[in-house]
């Protein structure tokens, strides 16, 4: 495997794992349940990630989409977390 392929797989895996780590938090917010329905797709993709060929541009788009997704969740998750006695930092 090339170094570029390995790097792309690590970058994509990191994005998906970051999103999937939010699953328990998403269960607590109003619109989170609809998002959780899509997590099965993400989990399946993560299991098959080694069969996918991605360009640097694809990986860049996934990273940008992940950053946007996390930013969109910052407010709702901080409200949910503040109910537990303080917000924790969202990556």
Secondary structure, DSSP 4 states (H G I P E B T S, - for coil): --HHHHHHHHHHHHHHHHHHTTHHHHTTSTTHHHHHTTHHHHHHHHHTGGG----HHHHHHHHHHHHHHHHHHHHHHHHHHHTTTS-----
